[in-house]
Amino acid sequence: QLAETSQPAQKIFPRRKPGQKSRRRRQEAVELTEENLSKLFGLPLHQAAEMLGIGATAMKAACRRLGIKKWPYVRGSSTC
């Protein structure tokens, strides 16, 4: 038997940021799939999370649930 390779999408509900009023409309969930995350692999994890509007810790947890153990960003070689 072959194991199913595609993982279901992970939904992340962003928390209220400091300084935001608590009566604002509830923010929409961010749906993460391995496919849409792969488009951000060229960015550092913190920058990719910021673009999605979620925290880095929430993004790490969602990646682990999707089977991505380590964010695959590789820094460019420095010229120093």
N, C-alpha and C positions, 0 to 999 in steps of 0.2 A: 504494500500500500504506500502511496505517495502522500506525504504530508502536505497540507495546503500551505503554499508559500506566501500568499498575500494576507496581510493582517488587516483587520477591520480598522476603520478610521477612529482616531482618538479625538474626543471633544474636550476642549479646555475652556473653562469659563473664567475669563479674566477677573481678578479681584479689583475692588475699588482702590484707586491710587490715593496716596496721601494728599489731602487738600481737595479731593472731589467731594461734592455733596452726596449724602447718602440717599437722597430722594430722586436721583437721576434715574432715567430708564435703565433697566437691566441691560448690560452689554450682551451682545450676541456671542454665541460660542464660536471658538476658533476650531475648525475641523482639520486635523492633521492626518495626512496619509504619507506613506513612504514615498509616493510619487511626488506630492507637492513639496515635501521636505527636501528631496533630492535636488530640486532647483536652487536651494539655498546652501548647498554643501560648500560652495566657494567662499562663504562668509564665515567669520567667527560666530560661535554659538550665541553669544550675547547680542551681537548685531542682528542675527537672523530672528532671535526671539523678539527683539525690539520692533523689527519690521512687521511681525505677526501680531504685536500688541499683547504679548504674554511675557511672563518672567522666565529667566533662564532656568530656574529650578523646575518649573512646570514643564518647560520644553524638554529638559533632560529626562524627566519621568515619563513623558509621552513617548520619547524616542526609545527608551528602554522597553516600554510596552509594545512598541512596533518592531522590536528586535534589533534596533540600532544601539549597540553597546557603547560606542564612543563616537562623538561628533567628528566626521571625517575631514574637517578643515585642516589644511597644511599651510603653514606660513611660507611665504616666498623667501628665497635665500637673501640674506642681507649682504650689502656691498661693503660693510665695515671691515 
